[in-house]
Amino acid sequence: MNYQFMAKHSGTYGVEKMARVLSVSRSGYYAWMDRPDCMRMCQKAELTEQIREIQRQVHHRYGTPRVTKELARRGRSVGHNRVARILREKGLGARPKRRFRVTTKSAQGPAVAENKLDRHFWAAAVNQKWVSDITYVATAEGWLYLCVIVDLYSRRVVG
């Protein structure tokens, strides 16, 4: 862990100073730098790249079981727990499709109300003719419905 810190900050601080502060030897740090990655880490990197390619091909729609089956189909036998861990660590999990929401159901339900105004949008006195409309507003909590009622004579909002 100390060597990883030193490698990350070697451009900012001197290796000799970091080795002294962290109580490690410089020669140990340089030996660690020259040492090849362990076999398990190489296999994990290769497996991660295969999983990344699978997810790219299927537009990130596969979860752990399907990725595991696809790897087996490609000749790579891996446990589903390992696949799940890599998906979680690298952020390669399935991205669910957004649900389609129907906001208007005009084909169903009761018949449309009779048109009594017949496009005569004027009134001779207050409270003779009211008109309304409804709209849907998307919020973080879900859909809200907004209905406005207007008096045609005064053009003021009634409700």
N, C-alpha and C positions, 0 to 999 in steps of 0.2 A: 504494500500500500504506500509506503514511503517513497519507493522508487517511482511509482506511477505519478505521485505528486511532483517529484523532482523533474520527471520528463515533461509534465504539463507546464511547469513554470521555469524551465531551463532558459527560456528567452528573456525572462524578467529578472531572475536572480542567478547568481553564479553557482555552479555545481558545488564548488568547495564550501561556500557559505551554507548552502542548504544541507550538505552532508554533515557539517559540524552541528547545525541546529537540530537536525533530525537524528543525530547520533548514529549515523551509518557511514560506512567507508565509501570513498570515491571509487575505489577499484571494484567494490561490490555493485555499485550503480552501473559502471561501465560494463561489467560482466553481464548484468541483467539486460542491458540494452542490446548486447550482441547475441544473447541467447534467443534461439528461435521459439516461436509460440508453441505451446504444448499441442499434442495431437487432438485432444478434445476441443480446444478452442478453434483449431483449423476446421474440424468437422462441423462445429457449430456455425462458423462463418459460411461454410459451403451450404449447409442445410438452410440457413437464413436466406441466402441468395436464391435457393430453389423455391422456398416458400414465397419470397417476394415476387418471383417470376410467375408462379401460379396465381397469386392474388392479382397481379397486373393483367394476366390473361382473362380472368373471370370478373374483372372490375370490382374486386374486393367484396365478392358476394359469398365466399366460402367461409365457413367456420371451421373449428378444429376437426370434427369428424370427416368432412369432405376434403380438407387439405391432407389429412392423414391417408385417406383412400387414394387421393391423386398421387401422393408420393409413392405409395405402394405400387400403383399402376405404372409408375415410371421406374420401378425397381429399387426404391429406397425404403427399407423397412424401418419405421421409427414409431415409438410409442406416442399415443395421443397426448399424454401429459407433457412430454417434451415439446411437441408441436404447440400445445396451448401456451406453455411458458414463453416460447419464442414469439408467438403472435402477440402476447401481452407485453413483453419487454420491448419489442420493436414497433409496437403500434400498428400491426398488420392485420388486426381482426376484421371481421366482416362489418361492412357499412350497410345498415338496413336501408331498403328503399323507402322513400317517403310515401306515406299512405295517401291515397287519393280521397279527398273528402267531397262528398256531394253536398252542396249548399242549397240547391234548388231542386225541388221535386214536383215540377209542374205537370208531369204526365200522370201523377197519382193524386189521390185526395179528392176533396169536394170540388164542384164546378166553380168556375170563376164568377165572382159577384157581378150582378147586372150593372151596366154602365148607365147610371141615371143622369149624369151631367152631360153626356154626349158632347164633350169637348167645349162646353159653355162655361169657361172658367171666370165668370164674373158673378157678383151678387149685389142685390139692391140694398141689403141691410146686414147688420152684424148677426152672426150665428145662423145664417140661412144655409150656407154651404161650407162644408169642411172637406179638405182633401188630406191624404196622408201618403207616406211612402215608408218603406222599410229598407234597411241596408245591413250588411254584415261587416263587422270590424274584427280583424284578427288581433288578438292580444297574446301575451305570454301565458295567460291562464286558459286560453281557449277562445272560441268565437263569442262575441257579444253582438246583440241585435239592437239596432237603433231605429226607432220609429218616431216620426215627426208628424204632428197634426197641425194644419194651418187653416185659419179662417180666411176664405177667399175675399171677403169684403175688406177687412182691415189688414190682411197679409201678415198677421201676427201669429206666432206659435201658440197654439191652444194647449197642446199636451205632447 
